[in-house]
Amino acid sequence: MAEKFDWWCIIGQINFMESPSPDKRVIRFGTFEADPATGELRKGERRINLQEQPFRLLLLLLEHPGEVVTRDELRGKLWGETFVDFEEGLNTAVRKLRDALGDSASNPRFVETLPRRGYRFIAPVERTGAELPEPEPIVVKIVQLRSNSRMFWLAGCGVLLVAAAFLARLWLNREQPTAAPTPPKQLTRDSGLTTDPAISRDGKLLAYASDRGAQGNLDIWVQQVASGPARKLTEGPADNYEPEISPDGSEVLFRSDRDGGGIYSVSPLGGEARLVIKDAYLPRSSPDGTQIAYLRGHFGSGAFSGNLYVYARATGSERMLAPNVVTVGGAAAWSPDGRSLIFAAADGIVMPFYLWMCPTDGKQATRLSATPLAGDDPFLGQVRSVSVARFRNQLIVSAKHGDSYNLWTVPIKPEKSLLAGELKQITLGSGSEELPAVSDDGRVVFANHSSSSSIWEAALEKTGALTNPRRLTQDKALNYRPSLSADGSKMAYTSNRSGKFEIWVRDMISAQESAITTIVKPVTYALISRDGSKIAFWEDGVRTYVVSTSGGGPRFLCEKCDRPDDWTSDDKIIVPFPPRRLDPSNGVLTDLAQHPTLSTTGPRLSPDEKWFTFHTSGNIGQQIGRQRQIFLAPYSGHPVPLSGWLPVTDGQGLDREAAFSPDGNRIYFLSDRDGFRCIWARTLDANTKKPIGTIYPVLHLHNPRISLLHVPNTGLVRITPVGNKIIFAMGELTGNLWMTELPR
């Protein structure tokens, strides 16, 4: 008879704590509400667009109303050890927060600055909703088992072993934490534009483009990463940019706009540069230095697009790769064996971008990423350059997070050329961290850019030339697409100075401005009527509305009938894609000018409304997108056949977005015909309106920092002649270089 015994077997039953419920509190102050759970800031029913870092700053200040939150506390709690430049980042975050709240540093209602100490939230704060629950502890239950049989003892211990094995498997298969890169440090401190970094394979030499030379153009500079003075490698008035240091460090390749443009080579010690590849951009040397990957294309809406090529240095031959991908957003990254390239591209449309891989033997490119890397809101129509760098089995790219572009990394399986995980963010700057380049020891250099766009005006001379351009808006926001009433007394434009794109109206005599704040969703295309009484606008790239300039709610007109490009004196609206007339009273659209194969867009009426101008463009998918041709035709409110179109330009260049002069005898338009985006013109016969004479420039804009190229879409520039001036939007890009080191 078996021995009878009592025993205790302890089985650990673990109740895994579920994630706590999200914070359901809403924090109210003034007319605003901050929702920590959703990350939203609202004013009444309207959502205020606020980036992640300024919103986190707001929450921290709201947790300590009336108390000083020191700069050291803000550094530790919001940026830790990963931020690029704390001082610049904090100042930027505070400015964006104040812009979103409509607050003033000199006369604050919400955020008070205490010089050299920190900040204090001074408005009354109210919290509503449920508090966060306390975390539940892990519970271990003791289960008592009594048995008269050894079998029950064995069974109990077997259950324990199974549970232990299960927990061990969970532990081993848990997501391993990724070692963080070193805190980024600033390498250059220029007030203008320093960009396009390249680093040598040994991580010792840095090359970049900068306008610090005070001649108004970009030049190539080199310096030691550790220390030492910078040395300028290029001379002359042309822009020189996009450097690449060869694998052996013996030359610096770069793009130059001199003599029609191309890729040049110069010694890092200086000397005369020589042409390597004509009409090419963004060189990247293969690991053995025998080949150069590059792009051939053009600058479009905010960035470069084109096709990927490989140049063999031994034979001087070139081959186009990835014929199934027609838009490439930035520099490519070679595989370590030199057999393939990874790059960001779009498959036949302007955006969004994905990661692609292409063998150098000419086989078809394949898409690696399932989700887009970048591409701004569709209604902006913006293309964003996305460069790819590679460190061993990691890719480093610049991708959008909220309203900022940061550096991200993703592992790749080298044997299959497939992504092995998801993108992980490695920098947290509030600007635009872009154009990464990496050395063999894991040093990543990148540019941190700041962008703004202002409304400008320039005086018209009797010859039609423009002089003395000056800013009308002085903030660092994005201000786009000015339109004016016929008498020039009122101007409407769009701006994100409040945190989202809204319509602003400016009295051109008093310079007083006010926002039309009844609009809920973002607006980037707005157009004031000829009498200045109302504004048509395109909401979120979908719906068209009309709102009074004196206030009140908007009136819905139509959905998917395109942006408003012009008003008639009898309150009809001219829309593009193709040019059509919209009757707001009944929503009827009437075609005005349609081409059987090309796109037609950008319609504008003459002052007497007897003519209208527009431009055609090629289909990007057919790779003829580098041409735009401007036409004009008689306006009657009915379709005009091709035989009635008068060509203003020859269609061999990028000529677009035309507008009539105030007297109707001249056409002004944007053109890239001299390698830059400038304002050009052509004179019209006063009676027949047939173009006469030659096309001539009226305002050259060749500065790489302040440029029409920095406006994300040419439609947002909107040349607006009125009286004795022309008004337009123009962007500014500034930046410096930073470096972080990846774990080895």
Secondary structure in CASP SS format (residue, H / E / C, confidence):
PFRMAT SS
TARGET T0000
AUTHOR 0000-0000-0000
METHOD secondary structure of the structure
MODEL  1
M C 1.00
A C 1.00
E C 1.00
K C 1.00
F C 1.00
D C 1.00
W C 1.00
W C 1.00
C C 1.00
I C 1.00
I C 1.00
G C 1.00
Q E 1.00
I E 1.00
N C 1.00
F C 1.00
M C 1.00
E C 1.00
S C 1.00
P C 1.00
S C 1.00
P C 1.00
D C 1.00
K C 1.00
R C 1.00
V E 1.00
I E 1.00
R E 1.00
F E 1.00
G C 1.00
T C 1.00
F E 1.00
E E 1.00
A E 1.00
D E 1.00
P C 1.00
A C 1.00
T C 1.00
G C 1.00
E E 1.00
L E 1.00
R E 1.00
K E 1.00
G C 1.00
E C 1.00
R E 1.00
R E 1.00
I E 1.00
N C 1.00
L C 1.00
Q C 1.00
E H 1.00
Q H 1.00
P H 1.00
F H 1.00
R H 1.00
L H 1.00
L H 1.00
L H 1.00
L H 1.00
L H 1.00
L H 1.00
E C 1.00
H C 1.00
P C 1.00
G C 1.00
E C 1.00
V E 1.00
V E 1.00
T E 1.00
R H 1.00
D H 1.00
E H 1.00
L H 1.00
R H 1.00
G H 1.00
K H 1.00
L H 1.00
W H 1.00
G C 1.00
E C 1.00
T C 1.00
F C 1.00
V C 1.00
D C 1.00
F H 1.00
E H 1.00
E H 1.00
G H 1.00
L H 1.00
N H 1.00
T H 1.00
A H 1.00
V H 1.00
R H 1.00
K H 1.00
L H 1.00
R H 1.00
D H 1.00
A H 1.00
L H 1.00
G C 1.00
D C 1.00
S C 1.00
A C 1.00
S C 1.00
N C 1.00
P C 1.00
R C 1.00
F C 1.00
V E 1.00
E E 1.00
T E 1.00
L E 1.00
P C 1.00
R C 1.00
R C 1.00
G E 1.00
Y E 1.00
R E 1.00
F E 1.00
I C 1.00
A C 1.00
P C 1.00
V C 1.00
E E 1.00
R E 1.00
T E 1.00
G C 1.00
A C 1.00
E C 1.00
L C 1.00
P C 1.00
E C 1.00
P C 1.00
E C 1.00
P C 1.00
I C 1.00
V C 1.00
V E 1.00
K E 1.00
I C 1.00
V C 1.00
Q C 1.00
L C 1.00
R C 1.00
S C 1.00
N C 1.00
S C 1.00
R H 1.00
M H 1.00
F H 1.00
W H 1.00
L H 1.00
A H 1.00
G H 1.00
C H 1.00
G H 1.00
V H 1.00
L H 1.00
L H 1.00
V H 1.00
A H 1.00
A H 1.00
A H 1.00
F H 1.00
L H 1.00
A H 1.00
R H 1.00
L H 1.00
W H 1.00
L H 1.00
N C 1.00
R C 1.00
E C 1.00
Q C 1.00
P C 1.00
T C 1.00
A C 1.00
A C 1.00
P C 1.00
T C 1.00
P C 1.00
P C 1.00
K E 1.00
Q E 1.00
L C 1.00
T C 1.00
R C 1.00
D C 1.00
S C 1.00
G C 1.00
L E 1.00
T E 1.00
T E 1.00
D E 1.00
P E 1.00
A E 1.00
I E 1.00
S C 1.00
R C 1.00
D C 1.00
G C 1.00
K C 1.00
L E 1.00
L E 1.00
A E 1.00
Y E 1.00
A E 1.00
S E 1.00
D C 1.00
R C 1.00
G C 1.00
A C 1.00
Q C 1.00
G C 1.00
N C 1.00
L C 1.00
D E 1.00
I E 1.00
W E 1.00
V E 1.00
Q E 1.00
Q E 1.00
V C 1.00
A C 1.00
S C 1.00
G C 1.00
P C 1.00
A C 1.00
R E 1.00
K E 1.00
L C 1.00
T C 1.00
E C 1.00
G C 1.00
P C 1.00
A C 1.00
D C 1.00
N E 1.00
Y E 1.00
E E 1.00
P E 1.00
E E 1.00
I E 1.00
S C 1.00
P C 1.00
D C 1.00
G C 1.00
S C 1.00
E C 1.00
V E 1.00
L E 1.00
F E 1.00
R E 1.00
S E 1.00
D C 1.00
R H 1.00
D H 1.00
G H 1.00
G C 1.00
G E 1.00
I E 1.00
Y E 1.00
S E 1.00
V E 1.00
S C 1.00
P C 1.00
L C 1.00
G C 1.00
G C 1.00
E C 1.00
A C 1.00
R E 1.00
L E 1.00
V E 1.00
I E 1.00
K E 1.00
D C 1.00
A C 1.00
Y E 1.00
L E 1.00
P E 1.00
R E 1.00
S E 1.00
S C 1.00
P C 1.00
D C 1.00
G C 1.00
T C 1.00
Q E 1.00
I E 1.00
A E 1.00
Y E 1.00
L E 1.00
R E 1.00
G E 1.00
H E 1.00
F E 1.00
G C 1.00
S C 1.00
G C 1.00
A C 1.00
F E 1.00
S E 1.00
G E 1.00
N E 1.00
L E 1.00
Y E 1.00
V E 1.00
Y E 1.00
A E 1.00
R C 1.00
A C 1.00
T C 1.00
G C 1.00
S C 1.00
E E 1.00
R E 1.00
M E 1.00
L E 1.00
A C 1.00
P C 1.00
N C 1.00
V C 1.00
V C 1.00
T E 1.00
V E 1.00
G C 1.00
G C 1.00
A C 1.00
A C 1.00
A E 1.00
W E 1.00
S C 1.00
P C 1.00
D C 1.00
G C 1.00
R C 1.00
S E 1.00
L E 1.00
I E 1.00
F E 1.00
A E 1.00
A E 1.00
A E 1.00
D C 1.00
G C 1.00
I C 1.00
V C 1.00
M C 1.00
P C 1.00
F E 1.00
Y E 1.00
L E 1.00
W E 1.00
M E 1.00
C E 1.00
P E 1.00
T C 1.00
D C 1.00
G C 1.00
K C 1.00
Q C 1.00
A C 1.00
T E 1.00
R E 1.00
L C 1.00
S C 1.00
A C 1.00
T C 1.00
P C 1.00
L C 1.00
A E 1.00
G C 1.00
D C 1.00
D C 1.00
P H 1.00
F H 1.00
L H 1.00
G C 1.00
Q C 1.00
V C 1.00
R C 1.00
S C 1.00
V C 1.00
S C 1.00
V E 1.00
A E 1.00
R E 1.00
F E 1.00
R C 1.00
N C 1.00
Q E 1.00
L E 1.00
I E 1.00
V E 1.00
S E 1.00
A E 1.00
K E 1.00
H E 1.00
G C 1.00
D C 1.00
S E 1.00
Y E 1.00
N E 1.00
L E 1.00
W E 1.00
T E 1.00
V E 1.00
P E 1.00
I E 1.00
K E 1.00
P C 1.00
E C 1.00
K C 1.00
S C 1.00
L E 1.00
L E 1.00
A C 1.00
G C 1.00
E C 1.00
L C 1.00
K E 1.00
Q E 1.00
I C 1.00
T C 1.00
L C 1.00
G C 1.00
S C 1.00
G C 1.00
S E 1.00
E E 1.00
E E 1.00
L E 1.00
P E 1.00
A E 1.00
V E 1.00
S C 1.00
D C 1.00
D C 1.00
G C 1.00
R E 1.00
V E 1.00
V E 1.00
F E 1.00
A E 1.00
N E 1.00
H E 1.00
S E 1.00
S E 1.00
S E 1.00
S E 1.00
S E 1.00
I E 1.00
W E 1.00
E E 1.00
A E 1.00
A E 1.00
L E 1.00
E C 1.00
K C 1.00
T C 1.00
G C 1.00
A C 1.00
L E 1.00
T E 1.00
N E 1.00
P E 1.00
R E 1.00
R E 1.00
L C 1.00
T C 1.00
Q C 1.00
D C 1.00
K C 1.00
A C 1.00
L E 1.00
N E 1.00
Y E 1.00
R E 1.00
P E 1.00
S E 1.00
L E 1.00
S C 1.00
A C 1.00
D C 1.00
G C 1.00
S C 1.00
K E 1.00
M E 1.00
A E 1.00
Y E 1.00
T E 1.00
S E 1.00
N C 1.00
R C 1.00
S C 1.00
G C 1.00
K C 1.00
F C 1.00
E E 1.00
I E 1.00
W E 1.00
V E 1.00
R E 1.00
D E 1.00
M C 1.00
I C 1.00
S C 1.00
A C 1.00
Q C 1.00
E E 1.00
S E 1.00
A E 1.00
I E 1.00
T C 1.00
T C 1.00
I C 1.00
V C 1.00
K C 1.00
P C 1.00
V E 1.00
T E 1.00
Y E 1.00
A E 1.00
L E 1.00
I E 1.00
S C 1.00
R C 1.00
D C 1.00
G C 1.00
S C 1.00
K E 1.00
I E 1.00
A E 1.00
F E 1.00
W E 1.00
E E 1.00
D C 1.00
G C 1.00
V C 1.00
R E 1.00
T E 1.00
Y E 1.00
V E 1.00
V E 1.00
S E 1.00
T C 1.00
S C 1.00
G C 1.00
G C 1.00
G C 1.00
P C 1.00
R E 1.00
F E 1.00
L E 1.00
C E 1.00
E E 1.00
K C 1.00
C C 1.00
D C 1.00
R C 1.00
P C 1.00
D C 1.00
D E 1.00
W E 1.00
T C 1.00
S C 1.00
D C 1.00
D C 1.00
K C 1.00
I E 1.00
I E 1.00
V E 1.00
P C 1.00
F C 1.00
P C 1.00
P C 1.00
R E 1.00
R E 1.00
L E 1.00
D E 1.00
P C 1.00
S C 1.00
N C 1.00
G C 1.00
V E 1.00
L E 1.00
T E 1.00
D E 1.00
L C 1.00
A C 1.00
Q C 1.00
H C 1.00
P C 1.00
T C 1.00
L C 1.00
S E 1.00
T E 1.00
T E 1.00
G E 1.00
P E 1.00
R E 1.00
L E 1.00
S C 1.00
P C 1.00
D C 1.00
E C 1.00
K C 1.00
W E 1.00
F E 1.00
T E 1.00
F E 1.00
H E 1.00
T E 1.00
S E 1.00
G C 1.00
N C 1.00
I H 1.00
G H 1.00
Q H 1.00
Q C 1.00
I C 1.00
G C 1.00
R C 1.00
Q C 1.00
R E 1.00
Q E 1.00
I E 1.00
F E 1.00
L E 1.00
A E 1.00
P E 1.00
Y C 1.00
S C 1.00
G C 1.00
H C 1.00
P C 1.00
V C 1.00
P C 1.00
L H 1.00
S H 1.00
G H 1.00
W C 1.00
L E 1.00
P E 1.00
V C 1.00
T C 1.00
D C 1.00
G C 1.00
Q C 1.00
G C 1.00
L E 1.00
D E 1.00
R E 1.00
E E 1.00
A E 1.00
A E 1.00
F E 1.00
S C 1.00
P C 1.00
D C 1.00
G C 1.00
N C 1.00
R E 1.00
I E 1.00
Y E 1.00
F E 1.00
L E 1.00
S E 1.00
D C 1.00
R C 1.00
D C 1.00
G C 1.00
F C 1.00
R C 1.00
C E 1.00
I E 1.00
W E 1.00
A E 1.00
R E 1.00
T E 1.00
L E 1.00
D C 1.00
A C 1.00
N C 1.00
T C 1.00
K C 1.00
K C 1.00
P E 1.00
I E 1.00
G E 1.00
T E 1.00
I E 1.00
Y E 1.00
P E 1.00
V E 1.00
L E 1.00
H C 1.00
L C 1.00
H C 1.00
N C 1.00
P C 1.00
R C 1.00
I E 1.00
S E 1.00
L H 1.00
L H 1.00
H H 1.00
V C 1.00
P C 1.00
N C 1.00
T H 1.00
G H 1.00
L H 1.00
V H 1.00
R C 1.00
I C 1.00
T E 1.00
P E 1.00
V E 1.00
G C 1.00
N C 1.00
K E 1.00
I E 1.00
I E 1.00
F E 1.00
A E 1.00
M E 1.00
G E 1.00
E E 1.00
L E 1.00
T E 1.00
G E 1.00
N E 1.00
L E 1.00
W E 1.00
M E 1.00
T E 1.00
E E 1.00
L C 1.00
P C 1.00
R C 1.00
END
